[in-house]
Amino acid sequence: MQPGAITVREAINRGTDPDSGAQITQLTSAPAIHHNIYGEVPYMDPSSRWLMFELSYRPYGLVEIWRADLQTNWLTPVCEKVPGIRGVAVSTAQRYFYCQRQYAPDSCEIVRTDTATLDQETYRLEGLPEIGTLGSIAPDNNTYIFATRLDRQLFGIVKCDLAAGTWQVIHEGTDICNAHPQVEPGRAKDYLIQHNRGCEFDDQGRVVKSTGPIGATLYLIDSSGGNYRELPVGQPHTWRVQGHQCWIGTTGEILLTINGSPTASYDEMKQAGLLLAVRPGEPEARVVTNDFLYSHPNASRDGRFFVSDTFYDAAIVVGSIKTGNKRVLCQSGASFGSPQYTHVHPYFSPDCKWVIYNSDYTGLPHVYAASVPEGLLEELEAG
């Protein structure tokens, strides 16, 4: 399959949200599993015209990467037979999209696609450990990191030099089974790591416990794998970290969500504020806003705004990181089931004119785009 060899149009106009005025477009509609990948970063080009998404006809196994054009609604294939979201990354400047493709039992290649032109370059990495998470790419467009399993209860962070075709394990831990490593997009000196304290696996490598009694937290390492710094989130500082977090542009802050206490009521959790921001070196995290049970957050590339889905009602909320003012952009209709493709995973386009998200309210997961009404975010920021 050559990139761009096929084009189809599946878009459905889903109308306008009666409260916010957001126009909703269902970009995909074929009877297959579609997934907008995740919300840590926007999988789009700098012009905010094109976005990458996954397509498969079975819930597990190899998938295809496709591109959607928000101007024309055309869809086109980009890369086939890739192992899902594992290894997927996007460059800091948004130009390049990265995914992995296996070409031998013990080797793989990282495919770099120019999102606008679909020009591709491949990097072969011999003997590379299995990629276990999303990838992350440094601003140099060459340093690529991911997490892997080294043994039944031992995990590592792998750092690759794509141009040289070399790699090394720079950091190890027994509880970083879902590390979600993310390169800080400003100076790229720090890597954000999720720490699932107390996770357990059986002899077949299946999850027995995703975390222990105290739940997950977050920490930083530097680009060499050292200089461990735990962040003041998760117990005993806050309620448990959910495992959904991202850098807030190049501000040096991190946006994250936490779970409520098992003994807290619904209203208590909403009022406490489950959307936090934390800056390395500061003694405590701050509440960005409250009133909703936030789940998967994303920060705009300029660090000014947030978007997040919410538990129970699967609403998509946008707001100002500075003022905490927010508004429901639209209802996603997603079911929030066990498969990741039933989760909303919203993210802003680089220009903040769109929110891209997933929903399975038709019975199948599809990719949607909701327009952000002009002036809405600025009004929230102004207070």
N, C-alpha and C positions, 0 to 999 in steps of 0.2 A: 504494500500500500504506500503510495507516494503522497506526501503532505499536499493537501489541496486538490487531489485528483478527483474527488467527489464533492459536490455541494448539494445540500438539501435545505429546504425551509420547512420548519415545523411550528413556527411561532403561533401563539394564540393570544389575542388581546383579552385580558381578564378584567378590564375595566379600571375604574378609578376608586381609590379608597375614599369613602364618603366623608371621613373626618380630616385626613391630612391632605388629600388631593393628589397623593402619589398614584401614578399610572403603573399598572401591573402588567407585565408581559411574561407569559410562559414561553420560554425559549425552546424547550424540547417537548415532544409529545409522542414519539415512537414508543411502542410497548416494550420498553427495556429499562434497565436500571441506570439512572443518570445521577451524577453526584458532582456538586460544585467544589469538591476536594476538601476544603476546610476554611477556617476563618482567620488564621494567624496572620496571614498576609493576603493581599489581593492578587489573584492569579490572572492579571491583566497587563496590557501594555501601557506605556506612559500616557498615551492619548486617551485612555479609557474607552477605546472602541472595541477591542477584542478581549475575550476571556477564554481561558482553558477550562475544560471539564472532563469528567470521566464517563465512559459508556460501557456497559457490559450487559450480557444477556443471562448471566447467572450471578448469584450473590457473592460468590467467592471465586478466586482464581485470577486469570489474566484478564486485563481490560484494555480498552482503547482510550487514547486521549484525543479529544475533538476540540475545535475552536468555534466559538460563536461570535458573530459580528453584530454589535448592537445597532449599527446604522441600517443594515440591510436585513438582519435576522437570518442570514445564511449560516449554515453549519458545515464544517469541513473537517475531515480526519487529519490528525497530526502524527500520531505514533500508535502502533498496535502492539498487543501482547506485552504489556508492561504490568508489573505486579501491584496494581492499585496505587494507593496514596503513598506507599512506602518509597521513600527516596525523592518525592516530588519537592521542588523548590522553585523560587523565583528570585531573580537578581534584585539587588537593592534599588536600582534605577528602573526596575520593572521591564526592561527590554527583553530579557531572556527567561525562558521557562526550561526547567531541568526535570528529567525523569530517568529512571533506570530501565535497562533492557538486558535480559540475560542472553548471552550468546554461547556459553559453555557452562558445564556443571559447577565449576569453581571460579568462574570469571563473569564479569558483567561490564557493560558500558554505560556511561552516563551520556544521555542524549541532550544536547542543548539546542533549543529551538528559538529563533527570533520570532516573537509572537506576532509581529506585524507582517514580516515577509515570508515566514515559515522556512527560511533557510536553516539548515541543521548542521551541527558538528558533533562528532562522537568522540568520547574519551574512554579508552579501554583501561581497566584496572584489574590486573591479574591477581587471583587469590583473595579478592576482596571479601571480607566477612559479609554474611547476609544482612542486608539493610532492614532494620526493624521498625523505623519510624519515618515520619516526614524528614526531608533533608533541609538544610539551610545553607545559604551561599553568602560569602563575604562580599563587600563592595568591590573587591578586585576581580570578581567574576571567575575566580579560579579556585579559591579555597572553599571546599565543600565538606560539610560535616553531617554525620548522622549517628544514630545509636544502634547497637547490635547486641546480641546475646553471645557471650563467650563460653558460658557453661550453664548448667541448670539454674543456678542461683547467682550468676555473675554476669554483669553487663558492662559495656564499654562505650565510650564516645570515640568515633573514628574520624580522623581529619585527613582529607585527601588534597593532593596537589594535582589538579586535573591535567594541566599542561605536561607535567613530568610523568604522569601515570603512576604516581606513588601514593602510599597511604600509611598511616600508623595509628595505633590505639593510644590516645593521649590521656585517657582517664578511665578508671574502673570503679564499680560500686555494686554492692549486692542488692540494693533497693532501687536502682534506676531502670526498672523494667519498662517504663513508659516515659523516657527522658524528655521527649519533645525538644531536643537541643535547638536553640535559636541564637544565631550570631547577632550581636548588637549592631544595628545598621548604621550607626554613626562612625565610630572609630574602629569597630570590629575587634576590640581588645578583650571583650568579655563574651562568654557564652552562657545563656540561661538554661538551667537544667531542672527538670521536675524530679522530685525525690519521693517515691512511693514507699514511705517508711513502713516496713513490716510486710511487704509483699511476699507471697509464697507460691512455689510451683511444684508440681509432682514430677515423677520420673519421666513422664512423656512430654514434659514442658508445658503442661496445661496450667492455667491460673487456678490456684486454690484460694488465695486472697490477693486482691489488688492492692490493699494497704492493711496495716495493722490497726490497733486501737486508736493511735493518735493521728492517723491519716497522713496525707501528703503535705509537703512543703516545697519550697523552691530555693535554689542556691545558684551562685555564679562560680565559674572557673574562668581563668584567663585563657588566651589562645594557645598556651602551651600545655594546658590541662591541669595546672596547679592553681594556687592562690584561692582555695576554697573559701567561699563566703556565704553563709546561710542568711536568707532574707527573713525579716520579722513577720512572716505570714504563716498560717497554719498554727496548730496548737504548739506552745501555750499562748501565742500572741493573738491569734484570731481563731474563728472557727476553721474547720478543715478547708484546705485548698481543693477546689474541684478538679484541677488539672487542665484548665482552660486559661491561657495567658498569652500575652504578646507584648513586644516592645512598643512604646508610645512614640512612634516616629524616631527621631534622633534626639529626643529630650533626655534620654537616659533613664526614664521612668518605665515601669512595667505595669500593664493593666491586667487584672486577674479577677476571677470570681471565686467565692468561698461558699461552702455549704452551711446550712443552718445547724444548730444544735438539735439532736434528737428530741430534746425536751422542749424546744422552743415552738411556739404556735406560729401559724402562717402569718398573722399580723406582726408578731414580734420579729420574725425574720425579715419581712418587708421593711419594717421601720429601721432595723439595724443597719441595713445597707450591705448587700452582698457583692457589690462591684467596687473594687479597691484599686488604688494605685500605690506603688511602693518604689522608692528610689534607693539604690544601693548606698549604704553608709548611713542612712537615716534610722532612728531608733524604732519607728513604727510606721505602719501603712496608714493611708488616709482613705476615708470613704469618699468615693466620687459622687455617688448618688444612691438613693434608696427607692422605695415604693414598688419595686418589682423583684421577683426572684430571678435574677439574671443567670444565664448559663454560658453561652459561647460569645465572648467579647471580641471586638476588633477595633483598633484605633486607626483613625485617618492617617495618611502618610505624613501630613504636616503636624500631627500631634495635637490637633485642636478638638477633635470630635470622637465620639464612640458610637458604635452600634452593637446591639446584643439581642439575642433571642431570650425568651423568658419561659420558665417552667409553667406547667399547667395550661396556660392559654396559648403558648407558642407565638406570642406577639413579637414583632420586631420593633425595638425601641432605639431611637437615635437621640443623642444629647451632646452637651458641651462638657468636656473634661474639666474646664476651668470653673464653670458656674454650677455644674450639676443639673442644670435645667434639661428636661428631656420631654419627648413626645412619642407616642406610638405612631410609627410610620405606616404600618399595615399589619394585618393578621396573616400569618403564613399558612395556617391550617395543617402544619406538620404534626405527626403522631408522637414523636419522641419515643419511638420503640427501641429495641435493642440494636438493630443495625445502624451504623453511622449514617447511612443514606436516608434515614428517617429523621435526622436532626437538621435543624435549620442552617447552622453554620454561616451566618450572614457576614458579609464584608463590604466596605466602601470601595468603590472604584477610586483610582488615584485622584481624580478631580472632585470626588464626593458628590457627583451628580446622580450616581446610581448606588443601590444596595443590591448585591447579588446574593441569592439564597437558594436553599433547597426546600422542597415540600413534597410530601407523598399524599396530599389530601385527595387526589384523584384515584388513589389506590396504587399508583406507581410513583417512585421518586423522580422528580423533574427539576430542572434548573429555571429559576425565575430572575427577573430584573425588575426592581421597583424604583421609579424615578424619585429623586429627592426634590420636592417643590422648591423653586427658587426663593432664596431668602430665609428658608426655614431654619437652617443651622445657624445662620448669623443672628437670627432673633433669639435663639436659645443661648448663644454665647453672650449676647448683650445683656441678658437677664430680664 
